[in-house]
Amino acid sequence: MEIEGFDYLRVRGADEVELGVARGGSGTPVVLLHGFPQTHLMWRHVARDLAAEHTVICPDLRGYGDSGKPIEGYSKRTMAADVVAVARELGHSRFALVGHDRGALVAFRAGLDHPEVVTRLMCLDVLPTLDMWEVMHGTSAAVGFHLYLMAQPAGLPERMIAAASDEFFGYFLDLWANDPAAIPPEVRSVYLEASRRAVPSIVADYRASATIDVTHDSDDLAQGNKLRMPMTVVQQDWGAALGFDAAARWKAWSTDLHHQTTNAGHFMAEEAPDEITTAIRALLKR
C-alpha cells in the first residue's frame, strides 16, 4: 500500500544506508517519522491533509519497512542523521519534524543534535529514553515487557520473536489501539509483513535504547542541553496511570513546550488524524 498522491523514492541516509521515502505536496517541509510496529503508512491520513500546504516527507526508519536494515547502527543519533541526510538530499536544509513512538525518539535526538536544522518538533506518545527507563518500576513495568526482552544480548530475543512474529507484533497493534477499526485488515497486514521481515533490525533498534541511547541522553542532561525550538508533545495520560508527571519530565528537556493529552489510543495519527493534524498546524504557527 502507498499514500495516495505521494511519490516513492530511494534516498541515501547516513552510513550509505538507503531509506524508502514517500513525498508529497509542496511548500515548507514537514518530516513525519513512524513508530512500532508500523511503517510510514501510519501517516496516510495526516500526510495527505498536510500536503495541501506543505512538502511532506515520510521515510521508513532504517531497519523498518522498505528501508535498509544493517546489522548495526541503530543509535537514535545515527537514525536522526538519516533523517537530516534524507531531507538534505531532497533539497531541504531546515524542516519541521514530527515523530511517533520510535520515530519520536529519533525526532527528539535530531532536535538535540541538529538544532540548526529542526525548526519545530513534535513527539507523540513517548518519554525521552532516559526518562522512560527511570519511570518503570515494580509490577507496573510489566506493560513494557517488550523493552526488557529486546534489551537482551543478540540472539535469544530475535529467535523468540521470529518464532511467533505475527502474534508478537499483532499483540501491540491490538493492545495499544482504543479504536481497532483505525487499523483496517489491509493496513494491519502491511505492518505485520514489514515487521516479520525486520525482526533483527527492530530488536537492534530497541536494544540501542537500553544502551547507547541512554548514554547519549545522560550526556546531554549532564551538559544542560535542551530542545530550544518550539515543541509540542501529545500523549495518552499514562503518566497518571503509572505514577509520574509526564509534562514535568518533558519540561526538563524543552525551553518552549506545549504538552497535551489525548483520549485517542497509542496509534493516534490513525485513530484521531484530525486532532493530530490540527496540533501539527498549531505548532507550525508558533
C-alpha positions as CSV (number, residue, x, y, z in Angstrom):
1,M,0.0,0.0,0.0
2,E,1.1,3.6,-0.7
3,I,0.0,7.0,0.5
4,E,-2.3,8.3,-2.3
5,G,-0.8,11.1,-4.3
6,F,2.7,10.6,-2.9
7,D,5.8,9.8,-4.9
8,Y,8.1,7.0,-3.7
9,L,11.9,7.4,-3.7
10,R,15.0,5.7,-2.5
11,V,17.2,8.2,-0.7
12,R,20.6,7.8,0.9
13,G,20.8,8.4,4.7
14,A,23.8,8.1,7.0
15,D,26.4,5.4,6.5
16,E,25.3,4.8,2.9
17,V,22.0,3.2,4.1
18,E,19.1,3.8,1.7
19,L,15.7,4.7,3.1
20,G,12.4,4.2,1.4
21,V,10.7,7.6,1.3
22,A,7.2,8.9,0.4
23,R,7.0,12.5,-0.6
24,G,4.0,14.7,-1.5
25,G,2.7,18.2,-1.6
26,S,4.6,21.5,-1.9
27,G,5.6,24.3,0.4
28,T,7.6,24.4,3.6
29,P,8.8,20.9,4.6
30,V,7.4,18.7,7.3
31,V,9.0,15.3,8.0
32,L,6.9,12.6,9.7
33,L,8.5,9.6,11.4
34,H,6.6,6.4,12.2
35,G,6.6,4.2,15.2
36,F,6.5,0.5,16.2
37,P,5.3,-1.9,14.8
38,Q,4.4,0.2,11.8
39,T,5.8,1.9,8.7
40,H,5.4,5.3,7.1
41,L,1.9,4.2,6.1
42,M,0.7,5.2,9.6
43,W,0.8,8.8,8.4
44,R,-1.6,8.2,5.4
45,H,-4.4,10.5,6.7
46,V,-2.2,13.2,8.3
47,A,0.2,13.3,5.4
48,R,-2.4,13.8,2.7
49,D,-4.0,16.6,4.8
50,L,-0.8,18.4,5.4
51,A,0.3,18.1,1.7
52,A,-2.3,20.7,0.8
53,E,0.1,23.3,2.1
54,H,3.5,21.7,2.9
55,T,6.0,19.4,1.3
56,V,5.5,16.2,3.4
57,I,8.3,13.6,3.7
58,C,7.6,10.2,5.2
59,P,10.5,7.9,5.4
60,D,10.6,4.4,6.7
61,L,13.1,4.4,9.6
62,R,16.3,2.4,9.0
63,G,15.5,-1.2,10.0
64,Y,11.8,-0.9,9.2
65,G,9.6,-1.1,6.1
66,D,11.3,-0.7,2.8
67,S,14.4,1.0,4.2
68,G,17.9,-0.6,4.6
69,K,18.4,-3.0,7.5
70,P,22.1,-3.0,8.5
71,I,23.1,-5.3,11.3
72,E,24.4,-2.4,13.5
73,G,23.9,1.3,13.6
74,Y,20.6,1.9,15.5
75,S,21.5,4.6,17.9
76,K,19.0,7.4,17.7
77,R,21.9,9.7,16.9
78,T,22.6,7.7,13.7
79,M,18.9,7.3,12.9
80,A,18.5,11.1,13.3
81,A,21.4,11.6,10.9
82,D,19.5,9.5,8.4
83,V,16.6,12.0,8.6
84,V,18.8,15.0,8.2
85,A,20.6,13.5,5.2
86,V,17.3,12.4,3.5
87,A,15.9,15.9,3.9
88,R,19.1,17.5,2.5
89,E,19.1,15.1,-0.5
90,L,15.5,16.3,-1.2
91,G,16.6,19.9,-1.1
92,H,15.7,20.9,2.5
93,S,18.3,22.3,4.9
94,R,15.7,23.0,7.6
95,F,12.4,21.4,8.3
96,A,9.7,20.7,11.0
97,L,9.8,17.2,12.5
98,V,7.1,15.1,13.9
99,G,7.7,11.6,15.3
100,H,5.5,8.9,16.9
101,D,6.8,6.3,19.3
102,R,10.2,5.1,18.0
103,G,10.1,7.9,15.4
104,A,9.6,10.3,18.3
105,L,12.8,9.2,19.9
106,V,14.6,9.7,16.6
107,A,13.0,13.2,16.4
108,F,14.0,14.0,19.9
109,R,17.6,13.1,19.2
110,A,17.5,15.1,15.9
111,G,16.3,18.1,17.8
112,L,19.2,17.9,20.3
113,D,21.9,17.1,17.7
114,H,20.7,19.3,14.9
115,P,19.0,22.4,16.4
116,E,20.0,24.5,13.4
117,V,18.0,22.1,11.1
118,V,14.9,21.2,13.1
119,T,12.6,24.3,13.2
120,R,9.7,22.8,15.0
121,L,9.5,19.5,16.9
122,M,6.5,17.2,17.9
123,C,6.7,14.0,19.8
124,L,3.7,11.6,20.1
125,D,3.2,9.2,23.0
126,V,6.7,8.7,24.3
127,L,9.0,9.9,27.0
128,P,12.7,10.5,26.3
129,T,14.6,7.3,26.6
130,L,16.4,8.1,29.8
131,D,13.1,9.1,31.5
132,M,11.3,6.1,30.1
133,W,13.7,3.7,32.0
134,E,13.5,5.9,35.2
135,V,9.7,5.7,35.5
136,M,9.4,1.9,35.0
137,H,9.1,0.4,38.5
138,G,7.7,-2.8,40.0
139,T,4.8,-4.6,38.5
140,S,3.7,-1.6,36.5
141,A,6.8,-2.1,34.4
142,A,5.1,-5.3,33.0
143,V,3.4,-3.1,30.4
144,G,6.8,-2.5,28.9
145,F,7.9,-6.2,28.8
146,H,9.0,-5.8,25.2
147,L,11.5,-3.2,26.2
148,Y,13.2,-5.6,28.5
149,L,13.0,-8.5,26.1
150,M,14.6,-6.6,23.3
151,A,17.3,-5.1,25.5
152,Q,18.9,-8.6,25.9
153,P,22.1,-9.5,24.1
154,A,21.7,-10.5,20.4
155,G,20.4,-14.0,19.8
156,L,17.6,-15.1,22.1
157,P,15.2,-12.1,21.6
158,E,15.4,-12.4,17.8
159,R,14.7,-16.2,17.9
160,M,11.8,-15.9,20.3
161,I,10.1,-13.1,18.3
162,A,10.8,-14.7,14.9
163,A,9.1,-17.9,16.2
164,A,5.8,-16.1,16.6
165,S,6.3,-12.8,14.8
166,D,2.7,-12.1,13.8
167,E,1.4,-12.9,17.3
168,F,4.1,-10.7,18.9
169,F,3.7,-7.6,16.7
170,G,-0.1,-8.1,16.4
171,Y,-0.3,-8.1,20.2
172,F,0.8,-4.5,20.3
173,L,-1.5,-3.4,17.4
174,D,-4.4,-4.9,19.4
175,L,-3.4,-3.8,22.9
176,W,-2.5,-0.2,22.2
177,A,-5.4,0.8,19.9
178,N,-8.5,2.3,21.5
179,D,-10.2,2.1,18.1
180,P,-9.1,-1.1,16.3
181,A,-11.0,-0.1,13.2
182,A,-8.5,2.7,12.7
183,I,-6.0,0.0,11.5
184,P,-8.1,-2.0,8.9
185,P,-7.1,-5.5,7.9
186,E,-5.2,-4.5,4.8
187,V,-3.1,-2.0,6.8
188,R,-2.5,-4.4,9.6
189,S,-1.3,-6.9,7.1
190,V,1.3,-4.4,5.8
191,Y,2.5,-3.8,9.3
192,L,2.8,-7.5,10.2
193,E,4.6,-8.4,6.9
194,A,7.0,-5.5,7.3
195,S,7.8,-6.4,10.9
196,R,8.1,-10.1,10.1
197,R,10.9,-9.2,7.6
198,A,12.7,-6.9,10.1
199,V,12.9,-8.8,13.4
200,P,16.7,-8.5,13.8
201,S,16.7,-4.8,13.0
202,I,13.7,-3.9,15.1
203,V,15.3,-5.7,18.0
204,A,18.6,-3.8,17.4
205,D,16.7,-0.5,17.4
206,Y,15.2,-1.4,20.8
207,R,18.5,-2.7,22.1
208,A,20.1,0.6,21.3
209,S,17.6,2.3,23.6
210,A,18.9,0.3,26.5
211,T,22.5,1.0,25.8
212,I,24.0,3.8,23.6
213,D,20.8,6.0,23.6
214,V,20.8,6.1,27.4
215,T,24.5,7.2,27.3
216,H,23.7,10.0,24.8
217,D,20.7,11.2,26.8
218,S,22.7,11.2,30.0
219,D,25.5,13.2,28.4
220,D,23.1,15.8,27.2
221,L,21.3,16.0,30.6
222,A,24.7,16.5,32.3
223,Q,25.7,19.2,29.9
224,G,22.4,21.0,30.2
225,N,21.5,20.6,26.6
226,K,17.8,21.3,25.8
227,L,15.5,21.5,22.9
228,R,15.1,25.2,22.1
229,M,12.8,25.1,19.1
230,P,9.0,25.3,19.7
231,M,7.9,21.9,20.7
232,T,4.6,20.0,21.2
233,V,4.1,16.7,23.0
234,V,0.8,14.8,22.6
235,Q,0.4,11.6,24.6
236,Q,-2.1,9.5,26.4
237,D,-2.4,10.2,30.2
238,W,-0.4,7.1,31.1
239,G,1.7,9.2,33.4
240,A,-1.2,9.4,35.8
241,A,-1.7,5.6,35.5
242,L,1.9,4.8,36.2
243,G,2.5,7.4,38.8
244,F,4.7,10.1,37.2
245,D,4.2,13.6,35.8
246,A,4.8,13.3,32.0
247,A,4.6,17.1,31.4
248,A,7.3,17.7,34.1
249,R,9.5,15.1,32.5
250,W,9.3,16.8,29.2
251,K,9.7,20.3,30.6
252,A,13.2,19.3,31.8
253,W,14.2,18.9,28.2
254,S,12.4,21.8,26.5
255,T,12.5,25.6,26.8
256,D,9.3,26.1,24.7
257,L,7.0,23.2,25.4
258,H,3.3,22.7,24.8
259,H,2.1,19.4,26.4
260,Q,-1.3,17.9,25.9
261,T,-3.1,14.6,26.4
262,T,-5.5,12.8,24.1
263,N,-8.3,10.4,24.5
264,A,-7.1,8.5,21.4
265,G,-5.1,5.4,21.8
266,H,-1.4,5.0,21.1
267,F,-1.9,5.0,17.3
268,M,-3.3,8.5,17.5
269,A,-2.3,9.5,14.0
270,E,-4.6,6.8,12.7
271,E,-7.3,6.9,15.5
272,A,-7.6,10.7,15.6
273,P,-5.9,12.1,12.5
274,D,-7.8,15.4,12.6
275,E,-6.7,16.0,16.1
276,I,-3.1,15.3,15.3
277,T,-3.1,17.4,12.1
278,T,-4.6,20.3,14.0
279,A,-1.9,20.0,16.6
280,I,0.8,20.0,13.9
281,R,-0.6,23.1,12.2
282,A,-0.8,24.9,15.6
283,L,2.9,24.1,16.2
284,L,3.9,25.3,12.8
285,K,2.3,28.7,13.6
286,R,4.3,29.2,16.8
